[in-house]
Amino acid sequence: MSAPAGRLVLATRNAHKVEELRRILAGAGLEFELLSLDAFPDAPEVAETGATFAENALLKAHAIAAHTGLPAIADDSGLAVDALNGMPGVLSARWAGPGHDDRANLELLLSQVSDVPEERRGAQFVCAAVLARPDGAERVVEGVLSGSVTTAPRGSNGFGYDPVFVPEGESRTTAELTAAEKDAISHRGIAFRALAAELPRLLAA
């Protein structure tokens, strides 16, 4: 079973993420039409019950590919903090509990590492990016950006944990970088550029 050529669904309703993924994929030279879930208001809400980023991304991509009949791209991303044994990890978006926003997640994280010295504030942004076709074929790639957690938020250009994460070799947080600077080094940028390079082959199969 082959899906209609030239159209891909981004399996997210997060407007910030849709904008970022469109920017990254366009920068990779792709000519596919990218649809968000706004084009499919009856698409299911997929519970992120996986134990890993890859498992969650696969759940979302396969569900949306099956629902729309189009190839679906999904990711699951988060922050893994060394001093918290890799948490928030797959719970990053829900770290402060149901109904809480990015600010609440940031405040909780900073309070949990408030006594951790600078040399032990290492962390990684991790992204698993997935393409799933309606026929069940799939491809998973991962991207990692290493760095450290700040003591207070800085910057307003990003979202999620961007204001408290400083990439290795940088003095600025990812929320202080321009969109182009962030895309060039980010975990999502790494993962989605790798996936984009394979899309023509994956979608022609």
Backbone hydrogen bonds, N-H to C=O, Kabsch-Sander energy under -0.5 kcal/mol:
donor,donor_aa,acceptor,acceptor_aa,energy
7,R,4,P,-0.9
8,L,33,E,-2.8
9,V,71,P,-2.3
10,L,35,L,-3.7
11,A,9,V,-0.7
11,A,73,I,-3.3
12,T,10,L,-2.5
15,A,13,R,-0.8
18,V,14,N,-2.6
19,E,15,A,-2.3
20,E,16,H,-2.2
21,L,17,K,-3.0
22,R,18,V,-2.5
23,R,19,E,-2.0
24,I,20,E,-2.5
25,L,21,L,-2.9
26,A,22,R,-2.4
27,G,23,R,-2.1
28,A,24,I,-0.9
29,G,26,A,-1.8
30,L,25,L,-1.6
33,E,6,G,-4.1
34,L,32,F,-0.5
35,L,8,L,-3.2
35,L,33,E,-0.6
37,L,10,L,-0.5
37,L,12,T,-1.3
39,A,36,S,-1.7
40,F,37,L,-1.7
43,A,40,F,-2.4
46,V,44,P,-0.6
47,A,45,E,-0.6
49,T,47,A,-1.6
56,N,52,T,-1.9
57,A,53,F,-2.4
58,L,54,A,-2.4
59,L,55,E,-2.1
60,K,56,N,-2.0
61,A,57,A,-2.7
62,H,58,L,-2.5
63,A,59,L,-1.8
64,I,60,K,-2.2
65,A,61,A,-2.4
66,A,62,H,-2.3
67,H,63,A,-1.8
68,T,64,I,-2.5
69,G,65,A,-2.1
72,A,132,A,-2.9
73,I,9,V,-3.4
74,A,130,V,-2.0
76,D,128,A,-1.8
78,G,126,V,-2.0
80,A,124,Q,-3.1
81,V,79,L,-0.6
81,V,87,M,-2.2
82,D,122,G,-2.3
83,A,122,G,-0.5
84,L,81,V,-1.2
85,N,82,D,-1.8
86,G,81,V,-2.4
87,M,84,L,-1.4
89,G,79,L,-2.5
91,L,88,P,-2.4
92,S,89,G,-2.0
94,R,91,L,-1.4
95,W,92,S,-1.1
97,G,94,R,-1.8
100,H,97,G,-1.7
105,N,101,D,-2.1
106,L,102,D,-2.6
107,E,103,R,-2.6
108,L,104,A,-2.3
109,L,105,N,-2.4
110,L,106,L,-2.8
111,S,107,E,-1.9
112,Q,108,L,-1.8
113,V,109,L,-1.3
114,S,111,S,-0.7
116,V,113,V,-1.6
120,R,117,P,-2.1
121,R,118,E,-1.6
123,A,147,G,-2.1
124,Q,80,A,-2.2
125,F,145,L,-2.9
126,V,78,G,-2.7
126,V,124,Q,-0.5
127,C,143,G,-2.5
128,A,76,D,-2.3
129,A,127,C,-0.5
129,A,141,V,-3.0
130,V,74,A,-3.0
131,L,139,R,-2.1
132,A,72,A,-2.6
133,R,137,A,-2.8
136,G,133,R,-2.3
139,R,131,L,-1.9
141,V,129,A,-2.5
143,G,127,C,-2.5
145,L,125,F,-2.5
147,G,123,A,-2.5
148,S,166,V,-1.9
149,V,121,R,-2.5
150,T,164,V,-2.3
154,R,163,P,-2.1
156,S,175,A,-0.8
157,N,175,A,-2.7
162,D,159,F,-1.9
164,V,161,Y,-1.9
165,F,162,D,-1.4
166,V,148,S,-2.8
166,V,164,V,-0.5
168,E,146,S,-2.4
170,E,167,P,-2.0
174,T,162,D,-0.8
174,T,165,F,-2.1
175,A,162,D,-1.2
176,E,173,T,-1.6
177,L,173,T,-0.5
182,K,178,T,-2.6
183,D,179,A,-2.7
184,A,180,A,-1.7
185,I,181,E,-0.8
185,I,182,K,-1.1
186,S,182,K,-2.5
190,I,186,S,-2.8
191,A,187,H,-2.3
192,F,188,R,-3.1
193,R,189,G,-2.1
194,A,190,I,-1.7
195,L,191,A,-2.2
196,A,192,F,-2.7
197,A,193,R,-1.7
198,E,194,A,-0.6
198,E,195,L,-1.1
199,L,195,L,-0.9
199,L,196,A,-0.6
202,L,198,E,-2.7
203,L,199,L,-3.0
204,A,200,P,-1.0
205,A,201,R,-0.9
